[in-house]
Structures are given as structure tokens and as C-alpha cells.
């Protein structure tokens, strides 16, 4: 689907008339993201980011709008594109344009529009990149190496003759598990050309966003797409990492008759079993599943052999960042017909008459059919992104000296975010006495 867009000097979005609706939604998000509001207030006073160009490739949602507001308060110039063709909230793009953010993207954008938007962000010559899936980082590196493919050529059309922008980047930060996997592989190969802060690896992101955010929003996406009942169903989760664990927990809580996980890692498989979740290979789980969702960050977790044994009427979806976990070409090859049943439900008719329902084009269902993670959860993740940005500005030489590595966000930043969230929620903590501090720091005291 090719969407009609409205273009300005520094934006390309779907509909500017949605501004007021978007501003109201932004107010709603702000009221539920208190930690980010505190950071925004401090940034406004200190202007830490004054004149800094930030190139961000993120899901353009109401939560992301609050991160942009914090950056704006700090004096940054922001160029923002969507990190997925289905995740953009068009009212938010209009509202952000009115705030002075340079936004490129719209929901249901095609591949050409998606990479054109990334091209506009790269054309701004960002000094800091903020990614959700590492697309901007990846393309910057491909341009530097002179690589070419269909997507790169779309970007080059936007950039013109001058396409080598990477030398102006100080550092970046990455939001998601899939992105960290890609970036760590680049670092291990010696291909990464500037340091990346691993926001996803911080406890405030990994323990909350991935578990509670992905868990709730993925179920939300399945329900909005299908309106089906979870209770009584056999529910299969591919991958029992933090994201898969969160989904499985919520499926159990909604009354799924059986919750099954598929895994490749023995420790994680053991954890699933001890959480009361069955573990079996996908080829066995596919035979009995009513609902399947992939959450692995890997390719072709569900393929031809799995589609061939699925029950009639099964629902298949994905919550991983890229739409490669479900082998859609295999499904299309096996099907004799395809019907658009609902906005986010494509029904594939098999040769034997079985129907397989694919949700959200195999893209991350929590943002394709729903609105992504709740504001309260993204308050933690985007507080980390805001503070990571500030850290890069203040420590760019130190980061440069570390070399082109994937580095962790300092523990004190993560702990501070957790403390602020506790304070905002009215959670009171115990404080160690001097005696307890001495005991914990000494090896001399025995039993």
C-alpha cells in the first residue's frame, strides 16, 4: 500500500490536520510518564543538548513524543523517522511537526517511503543516532562501505552526491533486543565504526519494558486484531526470553488452557518449565496451537514444515522487531488463496481447505494492531534514552577513546531512573544502617 503524504521543507507525514488530536494524546502520555517529565524540566534549565542534532529511528508513538519533548527542552534539533512501517501513529507525527520536530513517516508506509524517511534523517548529518532496530546505524555503515541494494538506492536518491555522513556521528544508543544483536555482531566483526550505548541491556529496560510492556501490548495487539478469546486456547510462544516470558505470563493470566514455549537454550527452557510453562519443539507445538506468537529476534522460526501441520483456524503473529520470524513466502507458496478478513488479519487458504490467519503482515503485532507498550513502562525506557543522549554529549571523547563497541549505560544512570520511578509511584524503600553497610562491605565478619 502506498500512502499519500504531506511534504514540507523538513517533514513528510500523512495528515497535518490531526495535530490537535495528537496534542491531546501527548498530554495523556505526559501525565503517565513522570520520570521523563522530571528529566525534561532539568533539560529545559540546563540546555545540555543545545545545538545537538539527533537522528532517531523509533516507533512514532505517543510515548516517543515525550522523549522528543525532553530532547527539545534540552535544545536539541530532532530528525525522526519510523522504525517500522506499521507502528506510526499519524496524529502524533502531526503534533510533533507543530512542535518543531522534523518527522518523516506514516502508518502503512511502503518500503520506498520507509527508506526515503531514513534517508531524510541521515541527510540531517546527525551527531547522535537513536535506533530501535539499528536501521539507521546499518545504513550509515553500508553507505560508508559503498554497498548497494534496493533500499540503499532509495536512501541515495534522498542524499544526492554526498552520502558519507558517518564521520559526523559521535555515538548512538539502541533501544531493542534485535538491534543489540545486530550491533554486537557488527562490533564482533570489527565493522562497527562508532560506539553504541545498549539501552536495551539496562535493567530498567530489560526487566520492565521487555517483560511487562511486551507482555501486555502483544496480547493487546492480538485482541485488537482478532477480538478472539484467549481463555480455553492453546497458546504457543516462540522464545522464552524476557519478552516471551512476559507474553506467556499474561496468556496464563487470561485463562489460556495450555501455554507452551519453544526454545533453543537449555537454561531458558528450564526457567519456562519451572514457571509452569510447557516446552516442546515448534514442529510439535504447531500441531496443537490455537494461537502462536514469535518473540525470538531470529529468522524463519515458523516455516513450511510448521504451516503444513497447523490446525484449521490457527492464528499466527509476531512481536519481534523484524517481519522475518514467520516465513511468509513459504506461507504464500503453500496457500491457494488469501483473503483480507479484518484490517490486520490475512487468511491464507491451504490446498486441503485449512485456514491460517496471519496478523499484522507478520510485523510486530503490539505496534501494528495496537499502540505499543503502555506509557508507564516506556517512562523507564525513554528516561534511559534521554539520559543516554545527555551522557553521549558530556562524554563523547571518552566514548570515542573506548572505540567502536557496544557499551552499557552506566549503572548509576539506570539506578537513578529506578529510584525516580519508585518515588513517582509512592514506593518507599528501606535504607541500610551504618552497621549493615559495614557488614555488607566487609569480608572479616563471619557466621
C-alpha positions as CSV (number, residue, x, y, z in Angstrom):
1,X,0.0,0.0,0.0
2,X,1.3,3.4,-1.0
3,X,0.2,6.2,1.3
4,X,-0.4,9.8,0.3
5,X,1.8,12.2,2.3
6,X,2.1,15.9,3.0
7,X,5.6,17.2,2.5
8,X,7.2,20.3,3.9
9,X,10.8,21.5,4.0
10,X,11.6,19.3,7.0
11,X,8.8,16.8,7.2
12,X,6.8,14.2,5.3
13,X,3.8,12.8,7.1
14,X,0.3,11.6,6.4
15,X,-2.1,14.3,7.7
16,X,-1.3,17.7,9.3
17,X,-4.9,18.2,10.3
18,X,-4.5,15.5,13.0
19,X,-2.4,17.9,15.1
20,X,-4.9,18.8,17.8
21,X,-5.8,15.1,18.3
22,X,-2.1,14.3,18.6
23,X,-1.5,17.1,21.1
24,X,-4.3,15.8,23.3
25,X,-2.8,12.3,23.1
26,X,0.6,13.7,24.0
27,X,-0.9,15.3,27.1
28,X,-2.3,12.0,28.1
29,X,1.1,10.3,27.7
30,X,2.8,13.1,29.7
31,X,0.6,12.6,32.7
32,X,1.7,8.9,32.8
33,X,5.4,9.4,32.3
34,X,6.6,11.3,35.4
35,X,10.3,10.4,35.3
36,X,10.6,11.7,31.8
37,X,8.8,14.9,32.8
38,X,11.4,15.4,35.6
39,X,14.2,15.0,33.1
40,X,12.5,17.3,30.7
41,X,12.3,20.0,33.4
42,X,16.0,19.7,34.1
43,X,17.0,19.7,30.5
44,X,15.0,22.9,30.0
45,X,17.0,24.6,32.7
46,X,20.5,23.3,31.8
47,X,20.1,23.2,27.9
48,X,22.5,20.2,27.9
49,X,21.6,19.3,24.3
50,X,21.7,22.8,22.8
51,X,22.5,22.6,19.1
52,X,22.9,18.9,19.0
53,X,21.5,17.1,16.0
54,X,19.7,13.8,16.9
55,X,18.8,11.3,14.2
56,X,16.2,9.0,15.6
57,X,14.6,5.9,14.1
58,X,11.9,4.9,16.6
59,X,8.3,3.8,16.7
60,X,6.5,7.2,16.4
61,X,4.0,6.8,19.2
62,X,2.6,9.0,22.0
63,X,5.4,7.7,24.3
64,X,8.1,8.6,21.8
65,X,6.6,12.1,21.6
66,X,7.6,12.6,25.3
67,X,11.2,11.6,24.6
68,X,11.2,14.2,21.8
69,X,9.8,16.8,24.1
70,X,12.6,16.2,26.6
71,X,15.2,16.5,23.8
72,X,13.5,19.7,22.5
73,X,13.6,21.1,26.1
74,X,17.3,20.4,26.2
75,X,17.9,22.4,23.0
76,X,18.3,19.6,20.5
77,X,17.4,19.5,16.8
78,X,15.5,16.3,16.1
79,X,15.1,14.4,12.9
80,X,12.7,11.4,13.4
81,X,11.6,8.6,11.2
82,X,9.6,5.4,11.9
83,X,11.4,2.2,12.8
84,X,8.6,0.0,11.4
85,X,6.1,0.6,8.5
86,X,3.1,-0.2,10.7
87,X,4.0,1.4,14.1
88,X,3.5,5.1,13.4
89,X,0.6,7.0,15.0
90,X,-0.3,9.6,12.4
91,X,-1.8,12.1,14.9
92,X,1.5,12.1,16.8
93,X,3.5,12.9,13.7
94,X,1.3,15.9,13.0
95,X,1.6,17.1,16.6
96,X,5.4,16.7,16.6
97,X,5.7,18.7,13.4
98,X,3.8,21.5,15.1
99,X,6.4,21.3,18.0
100,X,9.3,21.7,15.6
101,X,10.4,18.1,15.2
102,X,11.4,17.1,11.7
103,X,9.3,13.9,11.2
104,X,9.2,11.5,8.3
105,X,6.7,8.7,8.2
106,X,3.2,7.4,8.3
107,X,1.3,4.3,9.1
108,X,1.1,1.7,6.3
109,X,4.1,3.3,4.5
110,X,5.5,1.1,1.7
111,X,9.2,0.1,1.6
112,X,10.1,3.0,-0.7
113,X,8.6,5.5,1.8
114,X,10.2,3.8,4.8
115,X,13.7,4.0,3.4
116,X,13.1,7.5,2.0
117,X,12.3,8.6,5.6
118,X,15.5,7.1,6.9
119,X,17.3,8.9,4.1
120,X,15.9,12.3,5.3
121,X,17.2,11.5,8.9
122,X,20.6,10.6,7.6
123,X,20.7,13.7,5.4
124,X,20.5,15.9,8.6
125,X,24.0,14.7,9.4
126,X,23.1,13.6,13.0
127,X,25.7,13.7,15.7
128,X,23.8,11.2,17.8
129,X,21.8,8.3,16.5
130,X,18.9,6.7,18.5
131,X,17.7,3.5,17.0
132,X,15.0,0.8,17.6
133,X,16.3,-2.0,15.4
134,X,19.6,-0.5,14.2
135,X,18.3,0.5,10.7
136,X,19.9,4.0,10.7
137,X,23.2,2.6,12.0
138,X,23.2,-0.2,9.5
139,X,22.5,2.1,6.5
140,X,25.1,4.7,7.6
141,X,27.7,1.9,7.6
142,X,26.6,0.5,4.2
143,X,26.9,3.9,2.7
144,X,30.3,4.3,4.1
145,X,31.4,1.0,2.6
146,X,29.9,1.9,-0.7
147,X,27.5,-1.1,-0.6
148,X,24.3,-1.0,-2.7
149,X,21.0,-2.7,-2.7
150,X,17.4,-1.6,-3.4
151,X,17.0,0.1,0.0
152,X,20.3,1.9,-0.2
153,X,19.5,3.3,-3.6
154,X,16.3,4.8,-2.2
155,X,18.4,6.4,0.5
156,X,20.9,7.7,-2.0
157,X,18.2,9.4,-4.0
158,X,17.4,11.5,-0.9
159,X,21.1,12.2,-0.1
160,X,22.3,13.0,-3.6
161,X,26.0,13.0,-4.3
162,X,27.2,13.4,-0.7
163,X,26.2,10.1,1.0
164,X,29.0,9.6,3.5
165,X,27.7,11.0,6.8
166,X,29.0,8.6,9.4
167,X,32.1,10.6,10.3
168,X,30.0,13.3,12.0
169,X,28.4,10.8,14.4
170,X,29.7,10.9,17.9
171,X,27.9,7.8,19.2
172,X,24.4,6.2,19.4
173,X,22.0,4.4,21.6
174,X,20.0,1.3,20.7
175,X,16.5,0.5,22.1
176,X,15.7,-3.1,21.4
177,X,17.0,-6.7,21.7
178,X,17.0,-7.2,17.9
179,X,19.1,-4.1,17.4
180,X,21.6,-5.0,20.0
181,X,22.0,-8.5,18.4
182,X,22.8,-6.8,15.0
183,X,25.1,-4.2,16.5
184,X,27.1,-6.7,18.7
185,X,27.6,-8.8,15.6
186,X,29.0,-5.7,13.8
187,X,31.3,-5.0,16.7
188,X,32.5,-8.6,16.9
189,X,33.3,-8.4,13.1
190,X,35.1,-5.1,13.6
191,X,32.6,-3.5,11.3
192,X,31.1,-1.0,13.8
193,X,32.5,2.5,13.3
194,X,31.2,4.3,16.3
195,X,30.2,3.4,19.9
196,X,26.6,2.4,20.7
197,X,25.1,2.5,24.2
198,X,23.0,-0.6,24.8
199,X,19.8,0.9,26.3
200,X,18.1,-2.5,25.9
201,X,20.6,-4.2,28.2
202,X,19.9,-1.9,31.2
203,X,17.7,-3.4,34.0
204,X,15.2,-0.5,33.7
205,X,14.6,-1.5,30.1
206,X,15.1,-5.3,30.1
207,X,13.3,-6.1,33.3
208,X,10.2,-3.9,32.7
209,X,9.8,-2.9,29.0
210,X,10.6,-6.3,27.7
211,X,8.6,-8.3,30.2
212,X,5.6,-6.2,31.2
213,X,5.5,-3.9,28.2
214,X,5.8,-6.6,25.5
215,X,3.6,-9.0,27.5
216,X,0.7,-6.7,27.8
217,X,1.0,-4.9,24.4
218,X,1.4,-8.1,22.4
219,X,-1.8,-9.6,23.9
220,X,-3.4,-6.2,23.3
221,X,-2.4,-6.4,19.6
222,X,-3.8,-9.9,19.2
223,X,-7.0,-9.0,20.8
224,X,-7.5,-5.8,18.8
225,X,-6.7,-7.6,15.5
226,X,-9.0,-10.6,16.1
227,X,-11.3,-9.9,19.1
228,X,-10.8,-13.5,19.9
229,X,-11.0,-15.2,23.4
230,X,-7.6,-16.2,25.0
231,X,-9.3,-18.3,27.7
232,X,-9.5,-22.0,26.7
233,X,-7.0,-21.7,23.9
234,X,-3.6,-23.5,23.4
235,X,-1.2,-20.5,23.3
236,X,2.3,-21.0,21.9
237,X,5.2,-18.5,22.4
238,X,8.3,-19.0,20.4
239,X,11.2,-17.9,22.6
240,X,11.1,-17.6,26.4
241,X,13.4,-14.6,26.8
242,X,12.2,-11.6,28.7
243,X,9.7,-10.8,26.0
244,X,8.4,-14.3,25.6
245,X,8.2,-14.7,29.3
246,X,6.0,-11.6,29.7
247,X,3.7,-12.8,26.9
248,X,3.4,-16.3,28.4
249,X,2.6,-14.9,31.9
250,X,-0.2,-12.8,30.5
251,X,-1.7,-15.6,28.4
252,X,-1.8,-17.8,31.5
253,X,-3.5,-14.9,33.4
254,X,-6.1,-14.6,30.7
255,X,-7.1,-18.3,31.1
256,X,-5.2,-20.0,28.2
257,X,-5.8,-23.7,28.6
258,X,-2.2,-24.6,27.8
259,X,0.7,-22.2,27.5
260,X,3.7,-23.7,25.5
261,X,7.1,-22.2,24.9
262,X,9.6,-23.3,22.2
263,X,13.3,-22.7,23.0
264,X,16.9,-23.4,21.8
265,X,18.6,-22.5,25.1
266,X,18.6,-25.0,28.0
267,X,18.6,-22.6,30.9
268,X,15.7,-20.6,29.4
269,X,13.8,-23.8,28.7
270,X,14.3,-24.9,32.4
271,X,13.1,-21.5,33.5
272,X,9.9,-21.9,31.4
273,X,9.1,-25.3,32.9
274,X,9.7,-24.0,36.4
275,X,7.3,-21.1,35.6
276,X,4.7,-23.7,34.8
277,X,5.0,-23.4,31.0
278,X,5.4,-26.5,28.8
279,X,8.3,-26.7,26.5
280,X,8.4,-28.6,23.2
281,X,9.8,-28.2,19.6
282,X,7.8,-25.9,17.3
283,X,7.0,-28.8,15.0
284,X,5.0,-30.4,17.8
285,X,3.6,-27.2,19.2
286,X,2.3,-26.1,15.8
287,X,0.1,-29.2,15.6
288,X,-2.0,-28.3,18.6
289,X,-1.7,-24.4,18.8
290,X,-4.7,-22.1,18.6
291,X,-2.6,-19.0,18.8
292,X,1.1,-18.7,18.1
293,X,3.3,-15.7,18.6
294,X,7.1,-15.4,17.8
295,X,9.4,-13.4,20.1
296,X,12.9,-14.6,19.3
297,X,14.7,-12.0,17.2
298,X,15.7,-14.8,14.8
299,X,14.7,-15.7,11.2
300,X,12.1,-18.3,10.0
301,X,11.1,-19.6,13.4
302,X,7.9,-20.7,11.7
303,X,8.3,-22.1,8.2
304,X,6.8,-24.5,5.6
305,X,7.0,-27.7,7.8
306,X,5.1,-25.9,10.6
307,X,2.4,-24.5,8.3
308,X,1.8,-27.9,6.9
309,X,0.8,-29.4,10.3
310,X,-1.1,-26.4,11.8
311,X,-4.8,-26.8,12.8
312,X,-7.6,-25.2,10.8
313,X,-8.2,-21.6,12.1
314,X,-4.9,-21.1,13.9
315,X,-3.8,-17.5,14.5
316,X,-0.1,-16.7,13.8
317,X,1.6,-13.5,14.8
318,X,5.0,-12.0,15.7
319,X,6.2,-9.5,18.2
320,X,9.9,-9.5,17.2
321,X,11.2,-6.3,15.6
322,X,11.5,-7.5,12.0
323,X,9.0,-9.4,10.0
324,X,11.4,-12.4,9.3
325,X,10.4,-14.7,12.2
326,X,7.4,-16.0,10.2
327,X,8.5,-17.3,6.8
328,X,5.7,-15.5,4.9
329,X,7.0,-16.5,1.4
330,X,6.6,-20.2,2.5
331,X,3.0,-19.5,3.6
332,X,2.2,-17.7,0.4
333,X,3.6,-20.6,-1.6
334,X,1.5,-23.2,0.2
335,X,-1.7,-21.2,0.0
336,X,-4.2,-21.4,-2.8
337,X,-5.9,-18.1,-1.8
338,X,-5.5,-15.2,0.5
339,X,-8.3,-13.1,2.0
340,X,-8.2,-9.8,4.0
341,X,-10.6,-10.8,6.8
342,X,-10.0,-7.8,9.0
343,X,-7.7,-4.8,9.0
344,X,-4.8,-6.7,10.5
345,X,-5.9,-10.3,9.6
346,X,-4.9,-12.0,6.4
347,X,-6.4,-15.5,6.0
348,X,-4.4,-18.0,3.9
349,X,-6.4,-20.9,2.4
350,X,-4.3,-24.1,2.2
351,X,-4.8,-26.8,-0.5
352,X,-6.6,-29.1,2.0
353,X,-9.0,-26.3,3.0
354,X,-7.3,-25.4,6.3
355,X,-7.2,-21.7,7.1
356,X,-4.2,-20.0,8.7
357,X,-4.7,-16.4,10.0
358,X,-1.7,-14.2,9.8
359,X,-1.8,-11.0,11.9
360,X,-0.3,-7.6,11.0
361,X,1.7,-8.8,8.0
362,X,3.9,-10.7,10.3
363,X,5.2,-7.4,11.8
364,X,5.4,-6.7,15.5
365,X,1.7,-7.1,16.4
366,X,1.9,-4.9,19.5
367,X,2.5,-1.8,17.4
368,X,0.9,-2.9,14.1
369,X,-2.6,-3.6,15.6
370,X,-2.3,-1.9,19.0
371,X,-0.4,1.1,20.4
372,X,2.8,-0.5,21.7
373,X,3.9,-0.5,25.3
374,X,2.0,1.4,27.9
375,X,3.2,4.9,28.8
376,X,4.1,3.9,32.4
377,X,6.5,1.3,31.1
378,X,8.0,3.5,28.4
379,X,8.7,6.1,31.0
380,X,11.5,4.0,32.2
381,X,12.9,3.1,28.8
382,X,12.8,6.6,27.4
383,X,14.2,8.1,30.5
384,X,17.2,5.9,29.9
385,X,17.3,7.1,26.2
386,X,17.1,10.7,27.3
387,X,19.9,10.3,29.8
388,X,22.0,8.2,27.4
389,X,21.8,11.1,24.9
390,X,22.9,13.5,27.6
391,X,25.8,11.1,28.5
392,X,27.0,11.0,24.9
393,X,27.1,14.8,24.8
394,X,29.0,15.1,28.0
395,X,31.4,12.1,27.4
396,X,31.8,11.9,23.6
397,X,35.6,12.0,23.9
398,X,35.6,9.3,26.5
399,X,33.3,7.1,24.3
400,X,35.4,7.8,21.3
401,X,38.5,6.6,23.2
402,X,36.7,3.4,24.1
403,X,36.5,2.6,20.4
404,X,33.7,1.2,18.3
405,X,32.0,-1.0,20.8
406,X,28.5,-1.7,22.2
407,X,28.8,-0.3,25.7
408,X,26.5,-0.4,28.7
409,X,24.7,2.6,30.1
410,X,26.4,3.4,33.5
411,X,24.8,1.7,36.4
412,X,24.2,4.9,38.3
413,X,22.0,6.3,35.5
414,X,19.9,3.1,35.5
415,X,19.6,3.1,39.3
416,X,18.7,6.8,39.3
417,X,15.8,6.1,36.9
418,X,14.6,3.3,39.1
419,X,14.7,5.5,42.2
420,X,12.8,8.3,40.4
421,X,10.1,5.8,39.2
422,X,9.7,4.4,42.8
423,X,9.4,8.0,44.1
424,X,6.8,8.9,41.4
425,X,4.8,5.7,42.3
426,X,4.9,6.4,46.0
427,X,7.1,3.3,46.7
428,X,9.2,3.7,49.9
429,X,12.4,1.9,50.3
430,X,14.3,0.7,53.3
431,X,17.7,2.4,54.0
432,X,20.8,0.4,55.1
433,X,22.1,1.3,58.6
434,X,25.8,2.0,59.0
435,X,26.1,-1.4,60.7
436,X,24.5,-3.1,57.7
437,X,26.7,-1.2,55.2
438,X,29.8,-2.2,57.1
439,X,28.7,-5.8,57.2
440,X,28.0,-6.0,53.5
441,X,31.3,-4.3,52.6
442,X,33.5,-6.4,54.9
443,X,34.8,-9.9,54.5
444,X,36.1,-10.2,58.1
445,X,32.7,-10.8,59.7
446,X,31.8,-14.5,59.8
447,X,28.8,-16.5,60.9
